[in-house]
Amino acid sequence: MILAKKRQKLTSLEIAISGERASEPPSVWTKIEMDYRLAGDLEPKAVRDAIELSQFKYCSVAAMLRKTAEITYRFEIVS
């Protein structure tokens, strides 16, 4: 929805997520890596801005997890 508002034409989106948990109970997440793979007629800056808005403004899950975990992301625009 964010990309559509930026007039970007997204045709597909895949997100692969991996992470690490603490070795001691409670086994909270300590590190989360998100790999975005997008296709369409997209500008890299618009994609980066959309991901950051989703991560830092709109996603309550990310806000909660960020209290114990380092969340990183990267993205790739494919043809």
QUIGIVEN-V837616 format. One record per pair of residues at least 4 apart in sequence whose ideal C-beta (glycine too) atoms are under 6 Angstrom apart, sorted by the first residue. I is the first residue (numbers start at 1). J is the second residue. D is the distance in Angstrom with one decimal. If there is no record, write none. Layout:
BEGIN
i: {I | I}
j: {J | J}
d: {D | D}
END
This chain:
BEGIN
i: {2 | 2 | 3 | 3 | 3 | 6 | 8 | 8 | 9 | 9 | 10 | 11 | 11 | 12 | 13 | 14 | 15 | 16 | 17 | 18 | 19 | 19 | 19 | 20 | 20 | 21 | 21 | 22 | 22 | 22 | 28 | 29 | 29 | 30 | 31 | 31 | 32 | 32 | 33 | 34 | 35 | 36 | 37 | 38 | 38 | 39 | 42 | 42 | 47 | 51 | 52 | 53 | 54 | 54 | 55 | 62 | 65 | 66}
j: {50 | 53 | 8 | 10 | 50 | 46 | 42 | 46 | 40 | 41 | 40 | 39 | 40 | 39 | 38 | 37 | 36 | 35 | 34 | 33 | 29 | 31 | 32 | 30 | 31 | 27 | 29 | 27 | 28 | 30 | 68 | 65 | 69 | 69 | 69 | 70 | 69 | 71 | 72 | 73 | 74 | 75 | 76 | 42 | 77 | 78 | 47 | 77 | 75 | 73 | 56 | 57 | 58 | 59 | 62 | 66 | 69 | 71}
d: {4.0 | 5.6 | 4.1 | 4.9 | 5.1 | 4.6 | 5.0 | 5.0 | 4.7 | 4.2 | 4.4 | 4.9 | 4.1 | 4.4 | 5.4 | 4.4 | 5.5 | 4.5 | 5.3 | 5.2 | 5.3 | 5.7 | 4.2 | 5.4 | 4.3 | 4.5 | 5.6 | 5.3 | 5.3 | 5.3 | 4.4 | 5.8 | 4.2 | 5.5 | 5.9 | 5.2 | 5.1 | 4.7 | 5.3 | 4.2 | 5.9 | 3.9 | 5.3 | 6.0 | 5.3 | 5.1 | 5.4 | 5.2 | 5.7 | 5.9 | 5.8 | 5.0 | 5.3 | 5.5 | 5.2 | 6.0 | 4.9 | 5.8}
END
